[in-house]
Amino acid sequence: MLIAAIVFGPFLMAFVSYGIGRRQENARDIFVILVTFLELLLSLLLIRGGHSLQITGILNGGLWLQNQGLHTVYSLVTSLMWAGTTLFAREYFAHEREGLNRYWFFVLVTLGATQGVMLSSDLMTAFVFFEIVSFTSFTWVIHEETAEAIKAAYTYLFIAVIGGLVLFMGLALLQHCLGTLDFEDLAAAAARAEDPVLVRTAGVCILFGFGAKAGMFPVHVWLPKAHPVAPSPGSALLSGVLTKVGVYGILMTSLQALAGDAVFGRIVLILGTVTMALGALMALFSVNLKRTLACSSMSQIGFILVGIAMYVLLTAAGDAEGAGVAYSGTVLHMVNHSLIKLTLFMCAGVVVMNLGALTLDDIRGWGRNKPFLKAAFALGALGISGVPFFNGYISKTMLHEGIVAGREYCGDISGMLGVIEWIFLFSGGLTFAYMLKLFICIFIEKHPEKQAEFDKDSRCMNTASAIAVCGSSLFMVLLGQPAVMNRLAAYVTGFHEILEFRPFILINLKGGAISLLIGACVYLLFVRKVLIRRGHYVNRWFRHFDLEDSVYRPLLLKVFPFVFGNLAAIPGENKILVPDAQVVFLLAATIGRTLCVSLDALVVLLRKTLLRETRVRGHQPLKAGRLFTLRFETARAIDPIVMNFSFALLMTCLGILMVLGVIMFFILV
């Protein structure tokens, strides 16, 4: 019953909150806060263990939920994140009314779905709740309904849908290979699998699907765009928890089904390294507060993926101790990053609700006389930068030790791991550099024109928001203590020998010092000399590095329709696709285009006629040319919809669904 209340309770309470909100908005806000704090209390009760829930009659094997180790810890982290953000969000949305009932409704629904993922005991249960999360969190990104928010939201939805389709294909393939998706049975089933290559193929599909939500390269394009346009409480949850939903799936798949598969480990290692370094570079170049924090999340996900990869590789090499250190560092950095981004995004929210601005030139010097906000942001920055005695240092040190162990035990890739070790240290240095950039800009520098206005009032948030922001920042210190982190690692992973890990010995301090020194040099020699010109922060990021606009949109809107539209006309016997697949693809494209145009046309037509938002000023007879005007306006409104990503989304999804059905038919029959 406890797990049922934690997972399904928020779903029910969402409808109650919506009903309350239609009558009394203030009562709704208080109700949602009480629900999230009750959820936190129930999650604390899970620590005792021994709870499980089975719901039969759904899908093939039903839904299975349980609490143990990582499940319990991340259920607790999820509840803590929701409680903190809802407490803060009441002041954040104090002057906003439109769309709040929708926002709070989906906040609670997403809470329940996220708990479902974190407490799942098999991959299919995780997949069901994972897909719910993808669609409900979409409303946070589009909440402001600006042009930027709409574009970012559909990019997010596109990546989520495509990722979900590929993930489902991977799960179906894994079920076919191993006969189970239960976490407890996967390891034994994988050990006796007849075709390890097919298992690895399924693992790569699962990696892509969950990686789309995690923000892994190359499906990271939604992350830097979604966070700046979403409300700051939503950004905190997107970065701190929902990216971990994807990481959770990758971790459990790697831990149970693919531990010891060196080839899979190398794939994750390469993708994790690119994600880590690219995210850090994007954050360094960014001149927008929330975009910097978003790119930082991408980089930290890369650190976590490197830890997962090292666990797989060290398990394959037979180094159980090194694998334990890598796994512990992975889990601890997941927890640390969630709590760090809770603090930092709420700090960014304080800036937004006071100034309504995010660019560094506009917010420069605003926090100089705001000590509580300055302290909270500083603790978050120290934690994520890996400064000793703060939480990020211990988890990053464990991840670094995993790479060092890999250089010793994985002799065939020792040279590559040596390069990755330096990329790891350099990325950590960039983390310190861009956090130093943000802190100095907001809390040390002076605004050339508005500093006197900024310094008039030191009060920037009410008591409830201060409790949420400053209270969350204390975790940076609490989890920076080795005794606390070692106990947490032992509880989550079961590797009790990790209790002997000593983060403050000279060799470990040396690695942290190298990263901090690199970061200080990058800030002084690059940020101050290159990114600041004539007293202004300059965006020097290369515009063509945007994969969505440079690669994905041209592929989906131009290349794919052209290639697959002409495959049937290729003469000869050696065709790229078999005839049946050609028919499926062409049929999918035709159906997709027809449905997209007709549905969008219907929506636009209704908005122009029956659902048109206008003041009624009495009866107006139909004038000559009115039908022609309506037809013209509808056609003009449809054109950008057809050419936009929504068309490519629907066409691609239907095409993939049909092709997937054909492929799975031939594989499983």
KEDORO-309454 format. One line per 10 residues: number of its first residue (from 0); their letters; for each residue x, y, z of C-alpha. Coordinates in Angstrom, 3 decimals, decimal comma. Layout:
REM KEDORO-309454
NUM = a = X/Y/Z | ... $
REM end
This chain:
REM KEDORO-309454
0 = mliaaivfgp = 0,000/0,000/0,000 | 2,884/2,378/0,721 | 4,303/2,106/-2,794 | 0,820/2,424/-4,289 | 0,289/5,658/-2,349 | 3,677/7,034/-3,441 | 3,243/6,223/-7,134 | -0,484/6,563/-7,771 | -1,412/9,046/-5,057 | -0,044/12,054/-7,006 $
10 = flmafvsygi = -2,066/11,007/-10,064 | -5,289/11,191/-8,050 | -4,269/14,369/-6,233 | -3,598/16,050/-9,586 | -7,311/15,931/-10,417 | -8,207/17,199/-6,946 | -5,782/20,115/-7,287 | -7,219/20,977/-10,698 | -10,724/21,103/-9,244 | -9,597/23,261/-6,337 $
20 = grrqenardi = -7,732/25,577/-8,691 | -10,853/26,328/-10,697 | -12,353/27,907/-7,578 | -9,488/29,067/-5,369 | -5,936/29,429/-6,673 | -4,340/30,103/-3,301 | -5,908/26,971/-1,803 | -4,670/24,949/-4,777 | -1,092/26,108/-4,265 | -1,158/25,183/-0,590 $
30 = fvilvtflel = -2,752/21,835/-1,398 | -0,018/20,928/-3,907 | 2,695/21,868/-1,413 | 1,078/19,658/1,241 | 0,837/16,759/-1,224 | 4,536/16,974/-2,109 | 5,593/17,131/1,544 | 3,345/14,153/2,308 | 5,074/12,357/-0,568 | 8,423/13,161/1,062 $
40 = llslllirgg = 7,228/11,683/4,351 | 6,024/8,495/2,650 | 9,349/8,153/0,817 | 11,171/8,356/4,147 | 9,139/5,348/5,312 | 10,568/3,327/2,408 | 13,989/3,266/4,073 | 12,827/0,408/6,278 | 12,522/-1,735/3,127 | 10,385/-4,754/2,398 $
50 = hslqitgiln = 7,720/-3,054/0,285 | 6,588/-4,238/-3,134 | 3,593/-3,941/-5,429 | 2,429/-6,151/-8,294 | -0,347/-5,121/-10,656 | -1,364/-7,939/-12,974 | -3,497/-7,788/-16,083 | -1,578/-4,851/-17,574 | 0,627/-5,394/-20,638 | 2,157/-8,849/-20,769 $
60 = gglwlqnqgl = 3,677/-9,365/-17,351 | 2,013/-6,623/-15,341 | 3,638/-3,756/-13,439 | 6,177/-4,548/-10,712 | 7,353/-2,027/-8,140 | 9,700/-2,466/-5,179 | 12,050/-0,505/-2,922 | 15,638/-1,430/-2,232 | 18,950/0,367/-2,430 | 18,994/2,763/-5,374 $
70 = htvyslvtsl = 15,188/2,591/-5,749 | 14,655/3,915/-2,226 | 17,323/6,604/-2,393 | 16,071/8,040/-5,667 | 12,471/7,904/-4,566 | 13,559/10,023/-1,604 | 15,596/12,391/-3,813 | 12,608/12,760/-6,161 | 10,262/13,635/-3,302 | 12,785/16,097/-1,870 $
80 = mwagttlfar = 13,174/17,820/-5,243 | 9,409/18,157/-5,688 | 8,868/19,443/-2,159 | 11,570/22,076/-2,543 | 10,474/23,319/-5,952 | 6,766/23,510/-5,095 | 7,546/25,468/-1,935 | 9,637/27,876/-4,003 | 7,223/27,975/-6,955 | 4,442/29,640/-4,982 $
90 = eyfaheregl = 6,385/32,898/-4,832 | 7,865/32,389/-8,296 | 4,366/32,291/-9,849 | 2,906/34,937/-7,524 | 2,277/37,382/-10,371 | 1,260/34,805/-12,960 | -2,202/33,360/-13,427 | -2,524/31,938/-16,928 | -1,782/28,233/-17,305 | -1,009/27,605/-13,628 $
100 = nrywffvlvt = -3,810/25,089/-13,135 | -2,369/23,100/-16,025 | 1,162/23,467/-14,647 | 0,301/22,188/-11,167 | -1,769/19,337/-12,569 | 1,147/18,016/-14,605 | 3,604/18,644/-11,778 | 1,742/16,072/-9,680 | 1,217/13,636/-12,552 | 4,922/13,783/-13,411 $
110 = lgatqgvmls = 5,785/13,217/-9,752 | 3,822/9,975/-9,697 | 5,266/8,805/-13,012 | 8,833/9,589/-11,920 | 8,308/7,623/-8,724 | 7,042/4,780/-10,885 | 10,295/4,741/-12,841 | 12,496/4,929/-9,761 | 10,628/2,149/-7,938 | 10,251/-0,157/-10,937 $
120 = sdlmtafvff = 11,632/-3,679/-10,640 | 11,735/-4,455/-14,365 | 12,464/-2,586/-17,567 | 8,928/-2,760/-18,959 | 7,462/-1,103/-15,865 | 10,179/1,552/-16,091 | 9,327/2,059/-19,776 | 5,609/2,620/-19,117 | 6,220/5,323/-16,527 | 9,140/6,693/-18,542 $
130 = eivsftsftw = 6,823/7,448/-21,458 | 4,303/9,129/-19,159 | 7,081/11,363/-17,845 | 8,109/12,303/-21,387 | 4,674/13,593/-22,329 | 3,666/15,229/-19,047 | 6,930/17,149/-18,627 | 6,458/18,516/-22,151 | 3,919/20,944/-20,668 | 6,610/22,535/-18,488 $
140 = viheetaeai = 8,761/23,387/-21,485 | 5,873/24,922/-23,431 | 4,394/26,667/-20,381 | 5,301/30,237/-21,372 | 3,880/29,657/-24,896 | 6,388/32,010/-26,508 | 7,867/31,231/-29,927 | 11,088/30,001/-28,282 | 9,158/27,872/-25,787 | 7,025/26,264/-28,502 $
150 = kaaytylfia = 10,053/25,429/-30,635 | 11,983/24,033/-27,668 | 8,954/22,027/-26,501 | 8,471/20,333/-29,859 | 12,173/19,574/-30,082 | 11,882/17,992/-26,625 | 8,812/16,037/-27,685 | 10,438/14,884/-30,916 | 13,508/13,543/-29,117 | 11,322/11,916/-26,440 $
160 = vigglvlfmg = 9,066/10,159/-28,967 | 11,876/8,921/-31,181 | 13,812/7,833/-28,107 | 10,760/5,990/-26,794 | 10,290/4,122/-30,078 | 13,916/3,012/-30,202 | 13,769/2,098/-26,515 | 10,728/-0,090/-27,092 | 12,510/-1,842/-29,945 | 15,457/-2,502/-27,625 $
170 = lallqhclgt = 13,214/-3,883/-24,889 | 11,394/-6,167/-27,333 | 14,718/-7,442/-28,629 | 16,071/-7,966/-25,113 | 12,925/-9,847/-24,102 | 13,347/-12,037/-27,170 | 17,009/-12,765/-26,339 | 16,773/-13,278/-22,590 | 13,129/-14,161/-21,968 | 12,840/-11,632/-19,121 $
180 = ldfedlaaaa = 13,101/-7,927/-18,333 | 13,127/-8,322/-14,562 | 16,160/-6,663/-12,970 | 16,813/-9,600/-10,637 | 16,801/-12,148/-13,476 | 18,606/-10,203/-16,206 | 22,159/-10,980/-15,098 | 21,631/-14,756/-15,005 | 19,725/-14,722/-18,287 | 22,445/-12,637/-19,984 $
190 = araedpvlvr = 25,139/-15,064/-18,787 | 23,494/-17,951/-20,640 | 22,387/-15,947/-23,703 | 23,033/-17,748/-26,987 | 23,711/-14,586/-28,989 | 25,630/-11,909/-27,018 | 25,782/-9,677/-30,104 | 21,994/-9,517/-30,242 | 21,889/-8,686/-26,523 | 24,411/-5,917/-27,140 $
200 = tagvcilfgf = 22,297/-4,599/-30,018 | 19,313/-4,430/-27,706 | 21,495/-2,659/-25,154 | 22,525/-0,011/-27,685 | 18,865/0,648/-28,537 | 18,046/0,960/-24,838 | 21,051/3,263/-24,395 | 19,768/5,519/-27,170 | 16,210/5,546/-25,816 | 17,070/6,333/-22,226 $
210 = gakagmfpvh = 19,932/8,578/-23,345 | 17,444/10,791/-25,169 | 15,871/11,708/-21,834 | 19,230/11,925/-20,059 | 20,646/14,495/-22,486 | 23,349/12,228/-23,900 | 25,140/13,205/-27,102 | 23,951/13,134/-29,911 | 20,334/13,323/-28,658 | 21,082/16,188/-26,285 $
220 = vwlpkahpva = 19,710/18,973/-28,489 | 16,534/19,485/-26,429 | 18,346/20,140/-23,164 | 20,092/23,506/-23,805 | 16,883/24,830/-25,391 | 14,258/23,548/-22,958 | 15,745/24,776/-19,673 | 16,019/28,505/-20,502 | 12,371/28,736/-21,615 | 10,821/26,553/-18,885 $
230 = pspgsallsg = 9,826/28,060/-15,512 | 12,760/27,815/-13,096 | 11,024/25,307/-10,755 | 10,369/23,133/-13,822 | 13,974/23,574/-14,972 | 15,198/22,341/-11,590 | 13,119/19,179/-11,973 | 14,055/18,682/-15,629 | 17,734/18,934/-14,807 | 17,837/17,391/-11,359 $
240 = vltkvgvygi = 15,415/14,478/-11,681 | 14,093/13,861/-15,174 | 17,544/13,513/-16,721 | 18,202/10,912/-14,006 | 15,167/8,980/-15,182 | 17,128/8,300/-18,367 | 20,370/7,652/-16,500 | 18,530/5,244/-14,186 | 17,441/3,139/-17,163 | 20,959/3,092/-18,639 $
250 = lmtslqalag = 22,468/2,217/-15,269 | 20,091/-0,648/-14,512 | 20,454/-2,104/-18,012 | 24,257/-1,897/-17,843 | 24,382/-3,215/-14,300 | 22,146/-6,216/-14,863 | 22,235/-7,234/-18,533 | 25,497/-5,896/-19,963 | 27,988/-5,825/-17,102 | 31,133/-7,354/-18,521 $
260 = davfgrivli = 30,379/-6,560/-22,182 | 33,534/-4,635/-23,058 | 32,281/-3,512/-26,467 | 29,142/-2,000/-24,962 | 31,283/-0,401/-22,268 | 33,432/1,293/-24,902 | 30,362/2,642/-26,685 | 29,064/4,184/-23,460 | 32,557/5,470/-22,640 | 32,926/7,319/-25,945 $
270 = lgtvtmalga = 29,426/8,819/-25,830 | 29,881/9,779/-22,184 | 33,220/11,453/-22,856 | 31,835/13,504/-25,750 | 28,782/14,477/-23,672 | 30,990/15,482/-20,742 | 33,386/17,651/-22,758 | 30,846/19,168/-25,167 | 28,457/20,153/-22,373 | 31,276/21,849/-20,468 $
280 = lmalfsvnlk = 32,358/23,798/-23,554 | 28,800/24,919/-24,299 | 28,366/26,064/-20,695 | 31,651/27,986/-20,808 | 30,616/29,913/-23,934 | 27,035/30,591/-22,812 | 26,042/34,130/-21,798 | 22,620/33,081/-20,428 | 22,312/31,997/-16,789 | 19,859/29,127/-17,241 $
290 = rtlacssmsq = 21,408/27,953/-20,507 | 24,766/27,718/-18,731 | 23,206/25,586/-16,005 | 21,452/23,447/-18,639 | 24,675/22,776/-20,551 | 26,308/22,057/-17,216 | 23,694/19,346/-16,643 | 24,609/17,799/-19,969 | 28,277/17,767/-18,945 | 27,554/16,180/-15,560 $
300 = igfilvgiam = 25,464/13,488/-17,264 | 28,613/12,773/-19,281 | 30,583/12,288/-16,042 | 27,946/9,814/-14,870 | 27,985/7,904/-18,182 | 31,771/7,604/-17,965 | 31,291/6,043/-14,527 | 28,776/3,536/-15,910 | 31,176/2,671/-18,724 | 34,055/2,103/-16,328 $
310 = yvlltaagda = 31,896/-0,209/-14,214 | 31,114/-2,313/-17,295 | 34,746/-2,357/-18,481 | 36,235/-3,151/-15,073 | 33,698/-5,929/-14,551 | 34,768/-7,382/-17,899 | 38,429/-7,097/-16,798 | 37,727/-8,871/-13,497 | 38,535/-5,941/-11,198 | 35,673/-6,116/-8,698 $
320 = egagvaysgt = 37,101/-3,442/-6,410 | 37,595/-0,920/-9,222 | 34,126/-1,697/-10,566 | 32,693/-1,070/-7,102 | 34,394/2,313/-6,881 | 33,147/3,312/-10,357 | 29,597/2,189/-9,588 | 29,569/3,995/-6,251 | 30,899/7,173/-7,833 | 28,209/6,943/-10,499 $
330 = vlhmvnhsli = 25,341/6,643/-8,044 | 26,709/9,286/-5,685 | 27,237/11,754/-8,515 | 23,660/11,170/-9,653 | 22,423/12,111/-6,174 | 24,842/15,026/-5,865 | 23,958/16,489/-9,239 | 20,233/16,313/-8,486 | 20,617/18,263/-5,251 | 23,128/20,722/-6,712 $
340 = kltlfmcagv = 20,842/21,605/-9,608 | 17,911/21,950/-7,226 | 19,847/24,719/-5,482 | 21,301/26,398/-8,561 | 18,098/26,502/-10,606 | 16,125/27,882/-7,670 | 18,816/30,565/-7,311 | 18,353/31,304/-11,006 | 14,615/31,453/-10,370 | 15,153/34,129/-7,723 $
350 = vvmnlgaltl = 17,026/36,198/-10,312 | 14,254/35,705/-12,887 | 11,352/36,583/-10,592 | 13,102/39,797/-9,500 | 14,614/40,970/-12,773 | 12,839/39,013/-15,501 | 16,213/38,655/-17,215 | 18,788/35,906/-17,732 | 21,580/37,330/-19,897 | 24,768/38,006/-17,957 $
360 = ddirgwgrnk = 25,000/41,652/-19,015 | 21,506/42,307/-17,631 | 21,960/40,540/-14,267 | 25,557/41,606/-13,588 | 26,042/42,787/-10,014 | 22,437/42,168/-8,969 | 23,357/39,813/-6,108 | 26,139/41,840/-4,494 | 24,109/42,742/-1,386 | 22,063/39,544/-1,121 $
370 = pflkaafalg = 24,025/37,386/1,335 | 21,688/34,399/1,649 | 21,331/33,963/-2,094 | 25,075/34,490/-2,539 | 25,870/31,803/0,043 | 23,412/29,295/-1,468 | 24,745/29,819/-5,003 | 28,337/29,614/-3,763 | 27,675/26,259/-2,050 | 26,103/24,884/-5,220 $
380 = algisgvpff = 29,015/26,154/-7,321 | 31,590/24,657/-4,949 | 29,743/21,338/-4,962 | 29,488/20,967/-8,719 | 33,083/22,167/-9,233 | 34,478/19,320/-7,140 | 36,076/21,457/-4,441 | 37,262/19,336/-1,466 | 34,897/19,122/1,524 | 31,867/19,623/-0,729 $
390 = ngyisktmlh = 29,698/16,846/-2,152 | 30,797/16,844/-5,783 | 34,438/16,266/-4,851 | 33,934/12,784/-3,403 | 31,778/11,434/-6,224 | 34,063/12,892/-8,916 | 37,099/11,451/-7,151 | 35,493/7,995/-7,213 | 34,761/8,381/-10,929 | 38,377/9,440/-11,518 $
400 = egivagreyc = 39,625/6,437/-9,564 | 37,522/4,220/-11,810 | 39,356/5,580/-14,867 | 42,727/5,109/-13,139 | 41,823/1,491/-12,334 | 40,801/1,012/-15,962 | 44,237/2,141/-17,151 | 45,745/-0,651/-15,061 | 43,328/-3,504/-15,751 | 42,041/-2,696/-19,261 $
410 = gdisgmlgvi = 45,361/-2,964/-21,044 | 43,945/-3,005/-24,570 | 42,497/0,493/-24,174 | 44,971/1,847/-21,609 | 46,151/4,584/-23,990 | 42,616/5,708/-24,764 | 41,783/5,807/-21,060 | 44,848/7,970/-20,477 | 43,464/10,520/-22,931 | 39,987/10,260/-21,399 $
420 = ewiflfsggl = 41,464/10,846/-17,942 | 42,843/14,196/-19,077 | 39,544/15,063/-20,789 | 37,863/14,209/-17,486 | 40,172/16,538/-15,542 | 39,889/19,276/-18,163 | 36,075/19,050/-18,181 | 36,136/19,332/-14,402 | 38,283/22,429/-14,808 | 35,812/23,931/-17,260 $
430 = tfaymlklfi = 33,073/23,298/-14,688 | 34,966/25,423/-12,173 | 35,599/28,094/-14,845 | 31,961/28,581/-15,892 | 30,668/28,481/-12,334 | 33,294/31,078/-11,409 | 32,075/33,128/-14,375 | 28,485/33,039/-13,104 | 29,327/33,754/-9,471 | 31,633/36,675/-10,196 $
440 = cifiekhpek = 29,212/38,150/-12,727 | 26,142/38,046/-10,463 | 27,652/38,556/-7,005 | 31,014/40,346/-7,417 | 30,987/42,593/-10,495 | 29,059/45,843/-10,733 | 26,479/46,791/-13,312 | 27,672/49,877/-15,201 | 24,242/51,543/-15,124 | 21,866/49,899/-12,635 $
450 = qaefdkdsrc = 24,063/49,034/-9,644 | 22,582/51,716/-7,399 | 19,087/50,399/-8,156 | 20,205/46,807/-7,519 | 21,687/47,725/-4,126 | 18,567/49,456/-2,797 | 16,952/46,317/-1,376 | 18,741/43,229/-0,097 | 15,509/41,247/0,229 | 14,950/39,128/-2,861 $
460 = mntasaiavc = 12,695/36,289/-1,689 | 10,181/35,486/1,034 | 10,740/33,168/3,973 | 9,359/30,033/2,294 | 11,576/30,496/-0,749 | 14,585/31,188/1,469 | 13,966/27,924/3,327 | 13,778/26,023/0,028 | 16,865/27,647/-1,510 | 19,139/27,828/1,531 $
470 = gsslfmvllg = 17,943/24,505/2,959 | 18,778/22,633/-0,236 | 22,241/24,220/-0,344 | 23,144/22,639/3,007 | 23,285/19,228/1,301 | 26,451/20,415/-0,457 | 28,186/20,412/2,934 | 26,423/17,423/4,503 | 27,184/15,108/1,581 | 30,715/16,414/1,411 $
480 = qpavmnrlaa = 31,619/14,384/4,480 | 33,333/11,046/3,670 | 31,534/9,130/6,427 | 28,119/10,154/5,090 | 28,993/9,439/1,465 | 30,581/6,070/2,215 | 27,527/4,934/4,154 | 25,253/6,097/1,379 | 27,368/4,268/-1,211 | 27,299/1,079/0,839 $
490 = yvtgfheile = 23,515/1,279/1,269 | 22,836/1,889/-2,419 | 25,377/-0,383/-4,082 | 26,022/-3,099/-1,528 | 29,788/-2,669/-2,009 | 30,658/-2,455/1,672 | 34,384/-2,389/0,957 | 33,855/1,149/-0,344 | 33,739/2,180/3,322 | 37,526/2,154/3,112 $
500 = frpfilinlk = 37,631/4,714/0,287 | 39,680/7,728/1,386 | 39,046/10,817/-0,747 | 41,491/13,106/1,058 | 44,730/11,219/0,520 | 47,381/13,078/-1,470 | 46,894/11,267/-4,801 | 43,155/12,018/-4,831 | 43,631/15,625/-3,769 | 46,130/15,993/-6,608 $
510 = ggaislliga = 43,482/15,131/-9,226 | 41,036/17,652/-7,759 | 43,732/20,320/-7,572 | 44,642/19,828/-11,242 | 41,029/20,404/-12,303 | 40,679/23,518/-10,144 | 43,969/24,928/-11,446 | 42,848/24,342/-15,043 | 39,547/26,070/-14,278 | 41,224/29,118/-12,731 $
520 = cvyllfvrkv = 43,549/29,474/-15,733 | 40,651/29,121/-18,211 | 38,690/31,794/-16,395 | 41,561/34,277/-16,219 | 42,997/33,685/-19,697 | 39,876/32,834/-21,723 | 36,730/34,123/-20,041 | 38,197/37,485/-19,022 | 40,224/37,980/-22,217 | 38,043/36,415/-24,927 $
530 = lirrghyvnr = 34,425/36,169/-23,738 | 34,365/39,703/-22,285 | 34,867/42,575/-24,708 | 34,574/46,251/-23,703 | 32,790/45,311/-20,515 | 30,196/43,041/-22,167 | 29,860/39,258/-22,247 | 30,036/38,122/-25,863 | 28,481/34,935/-27,250 | 31,262/33,365/-29,327 $
540 = wfrhfdleds = 29,726/29,907/-29,678 | 29,671/28,634/-33,259 | 26,130/28,826/-34,606 | 26,663/25,888/-36,986 | 27,388/23,582/-34,025 | 23,641/23,326/-33,379 | 22,929/19,729/-34,441 | 19,183/20,289/-34,642 | 19,322/23,138/-37,145 | 22,451/21,984/-38,994 $
550 = vyrplllkvf = 21,818/18,231/-39,202 | 18,526/16,892/-37,869 | 16,066/19,320/-39,452 | 17,657/19,120/-42,933 | 17,700/15,314/-42,680 | 14,073/15,019/-41,618 | 12,616/17,757/-43,778 | 14,663/17,348/-46,960 | 16,952/14,332/-47,195 | 14,726/11,552/-45,810 $
560 = pfvfgnlaai = 11,603/12,475/-47,810 | 13,694/12,762/-50,976 | 15,618/9,492/-50,486 | 12,764/7,291/-49,376 | 10,345/8,899/-51,787 | 12,529/7,787/-54,701 | 13,637/4,339/-53,534 | 10,841/2,621/-55,409 | 12,058/4,128/-58,675 | 15,591/2,668/-58,414 $
570 = pgenkilvpd = 16,007/0,141/-61,260 | 17,715/-3,214/-60,915 | 17,649/-6,021/-58,431 | 20,044/-4,601/-55,793 | 17,735/-2,179/-54,035 | 18,514/-0,599/-50,678 | 15,299/-1,887/-49,105 | 13,290/-4,962/-49,789 | 10,044/-4,260/-51,718 | 7,836/-4,795/-48,663 $
580 = aqvvfllaat = 9,874/-2,315/-46,631 | 9,675/0,210/-49,478 | 5,913/-0,057/-49,523 | 5,763/0,353/-45,740 | 7,969/3,426/-45,778 | 6,128/5,115/-48,640 | 2,782/4,264/-47,058 | 3,966/5,674/-43,728 | 5,062/8,913/-45,367 | 1,737/9,251/-47,183 $
590 = igrtlcvsld = -0,365/8,525/-44,096 | 1,793/10,786/-41,958 | 1,514/13,725/-44,338 | -2,238/13,261/-44,790 | -2,954/13,012/-41,060 | -0,671/15,898/-40,198 | -2,159/18,277/-42,745 | -5,760/17,281/-42,064 | -5,490/17,470/-38,268 | -3,602/20,757/-38,292 $
600 = alvvllrktl = -6,058/22,153/-40,813 | -8,974/21,132/-38,582 | -7,379/22,785/-35,548 | -6,684/26,016/-37,420 | -10,176/26,004/-38,928 | -11,789/25,649/-35,506 | -9,627/28,403/-34,065 | -10,598/30,688/-36,925 | -14,324/29,957/-36,601 | -16,048/28,237/-33,673 $
610 = lretrvrghq = -13,228/28,609/-31,157 | -12,056/32,023/-32,246 | -11,107/34,165/-29,241 | -12,792/37,537/-29,859 | -15,254/39,831/-28,145 | -18,861/39,415/-29,226 | -20,270/42,698/-30,502 | -23,609/41,572/-31,764 | -24,599/39,743/-34,915 | -22,445/40,396/-37,961 $
620 = plkagrlftl = -23,753/39,162/-41,308 | -21,407/37,210/-43,538 | -19,778/39,669/-45,905 | -18,759/39,002/-49,479 | -15,306/37,480/-49,593 | -15,384/36,243/-45,968 | -15,157/32,578/-47,009 | -12,311/33,359/-49,356 | -10,484/35,210/-46,573 | -11,019/32,323/-44,152 $
630 = rfetaraidp = -9,702/29,845/-46,692 | -6,663/32,017/-47,399 | -5,854/32,527/-43,701 | -6,245/28,817/-42,960 | -3,915/27,868/-45,805 | -1,368/30,433/-44,667 | -1,498/29,078/-41,114 | -1,086/25,497/-42,294 | 2,084/26,151/-44,311 | 4,455/26,742/-41,362 $
640 = ivmnfsfall = 2,927/23,787/-39,546 | 3,606/21,485/-42,478 | 7,170/22,752/-42,862 | 7,874/22,757/-39,137 | 9,194/19,997/-36,951 | 5,682/18,838/-36,063 | 5,217/17,471/-39,569 | 8,565/15,709/-39,504 | 7,730/14,399/-36,040 | 4,447/12,795/-37,025 $
650 = mtclgilmvl = 5,708/11,480/-40,353 | 8,850/10,032/-38,813 | 7,051/8,472/-35,859 | 4,455/6,761/-38,033 | 7,171/5,605/-40,416 | 9,297/4,203/-37,619 | 6,288/2,484/-36,054 | 5,429/0,720/-39,304 | 9,004/-0,220/-40,151 | 9,494/-1,350/-36,561 $
660 = gvimffilv = 6,480/-3,598/-36,873 | 7,869/-5,191/-40,022 | 11,337/-5,658/-38,505 | 10,051/-7,129/-35,254 | 7,718/-9,449/-37,182 | 10,623/-11,003/-39,070 | 12,829/-11,163/-35,953 | 10,314/-12,699/-33,565 | 8,455/-15,037/-35,901 $
REM end
